[in-house]
């Protein structure tokens, strides 16, 4: 485990060439909340994959990207709840940052299909398998969408544990607390491993959530 590798202004253009321009200004700010990162060597290069992390804060998306940016070679597209696209500014920001709306009340099928298209083009898709933020920071049961995407796209799932984000900006919070988080990155779980022994979507989802749970323990 090591302190997060903060990129210099010289390194940013190379690392963030595929990210929206606004990220260049946000990164030096967001990375201040990232303390220790473990397992960056597990981040795949030059292939599509799914980032699967626990969810306890509105800041999870930017904190996840900031922590992994030293190893990322492409922009990360997030699945985000449809309600984030209702208001003009939020709709603009989420579209600008490459987010994909998912209608949870309708089952999320259309959003998952769009996520599949992202993966088919060799890109990175981030998803929170719990489907919503945890109110107390504890991991909730996962939904099978992430396993379905891995099976349909034939790509690995990279499990990530975000520790302490609910203390930085919990549900209902407005001002981020000045404290640092930990990020633990696990080894990729390929479709063959996830669906070994005839596992179905529910079984594969439990494997993914077990991996995330193991990464949510402070180091």
N, C-alpha and C positions, 0 to 999 in steps of 0.2 A: 504494500500500500504506500502511496506517496501523495504529496500535495499536488493539487491540480497544476498541470503544465499551462501556464498563461502564455498565450501567443503574443508575439510582438507585432507592431504595426507592419513590419516587413513581412512577417509570416502570414498575416491575415489575408492578403489578397490571394495567396495560393490556397489556403485552407477554405476560404469563404467565396471562392469564385462563382459557385453555383447558388449561393444564398442571396436572398433579397438584400438590397443595398443597406436598408435600415439596420440589419444585423451588425454591420460594421460599427455602428454607433452604440448598439445595445450590448454587444459582447463584453467590452471592458467594464461595464456596469454589472451585468448579470453574473459574471464570473467571480465577483467579490463574495458572493454567497456560497461558492463551491469550495469546500475545504479539502477533503481527502478523497481520492479516486483510486479504485483498485480494479484491475483486470482490463485495462485499455487494450492490452495485446490481443484480447479475444474479439475485438471489433473487426468484422470481415472487411476486406478491401475488394473493390472492383467487382462486386456482385450484389444482387438484390437480397435484402433480408428484412426481417420484421424486428423492430425494437419493441419489446414488451416490458413495461415497467409498472410498478404500483402507482397509485394515484391518491394524493391527499391534499393537493394545493393547486391553485390556479397557476402557480409559478413552476409546476413540474415540467411543462414543455420547454420553456427557455433554459431552465436549470439543467435539464437532461442534455440538450444540445450543447450548452456551454461546457459541460463536463466532458463530453465525448468529442468535441470539435478537433482536438489535436490529432485524432485518428480518423475523422470523417473525411471522405473524398467526394461526397455528394450532399446535396440538400436533403433534409429530412422532411417528409410529408406526414402530417398528423391527422388522425381521425378525430374530429371534434363534434360535440353535440350540436344538433341543428339550431338550437336556441341561440348559439353564439353568432348566428348569421342573421338574426332578426333585426338588430339595430344597425344603422348605416355605418358608423365607424367600425364596429366590431366585424361587420360583414366585409368591409374593405380590408381590414387588417388580416383577417383569417384567409381571405382569398389571396392577398398579397404574399402572405407567408407560406402559401402552399397547403393550407389545411383543407380537409375534405369533410363536408357535412355528413353527419349520420343521424338519422331519425330513429331514436331509441324506441319510441312508442310504436313505430311501424315495423319494428324488428331489425332495422338497420341494414336490410339486404342491399338497397341501392348504394349506400355508402361503402359496404364491403366490396361490391362489384367495382366501384371506382378505385378502391384500394388495390384490388387485384390488377387493374390496369396499370397503376403506378409500379407495382412489382414486375409486371410483364415488360416494362420498359427499363428494367435494371436499376430501379431507384430504391430508396430506403423508406419504409413505412413504419411509423411509430403508433402504437396502440396501447391503451390501458385496459387490460382484459377485465378489470372489475366493472367497467362501464360507467362508473361515477366516482366522485371523490369520497374517500373515507372520512367520516366525521371525527374520528378519534385517532387517526393515523395507523390503525390496525388493518392488516390485509383482509380484504373481503373475498368471497368466492368469485372465481373468474367465469366469464361467459365464453361460449365455444367459438366465437367469431375469429379469434386469433388462430386457433387450431385449424379452422376451416380455410383461412387464408394460406396458412403454411402448406396444407395438403393440396389445395387447388393450384397454388403458384409453384409448388415444389421448391420452396426456399426455406432457409433456417430461421429459427426464432432466437433472438439474442435476449436472454433474460437480464433485467437490470433492477437492482434494489436502490430506491431513493430513501435515504434515512434523514429524518428531521425536517422535511419540507412542510409538514403540517404545523411545525413550530415557527416556521418563518412566515407563512401566510396561510392560516387555517381557513376552512369554509366560513364565510361571513366576515373574514378579516379584510381590512382596507389598506393598512400600512405594513409593509414587510418588516419583521423583526431583524435586528442586526446580529444574526448568528449564522454559522456555517453548517452546511450539510455534508453528508458522506454519500458517495455513489459507488456501488459495487456492481461490476459487470461480470456475468457468468460466461461459461463456455456456450457456444451456439448449439441449439438443439435442432438437428435436421429432421425432415419428414420421416425418414426411415427409422430413426430413434423414437420419435413421438408416436408413431403408429405401429411399433414393433409388437409382435404377438397378437395381432388382430385388434389392437386398441381402436375404439371409436372416438368420436370428437370429444365426448365428455371425459374419457380416460386421458386423451392427449392434453386436454385443458388442465386436468389435475396435475399432470407431469410438469407443465409450464408453470403453474401456480406454485407448485412445490419448489421449483428452482428459484422463483422470485422470492418466496418466503425465506429460503435459505440465505438469500442475499440481503435481506432486510435486517439482519443482525449487525449491530455496530461492531466495527473491527477493533 
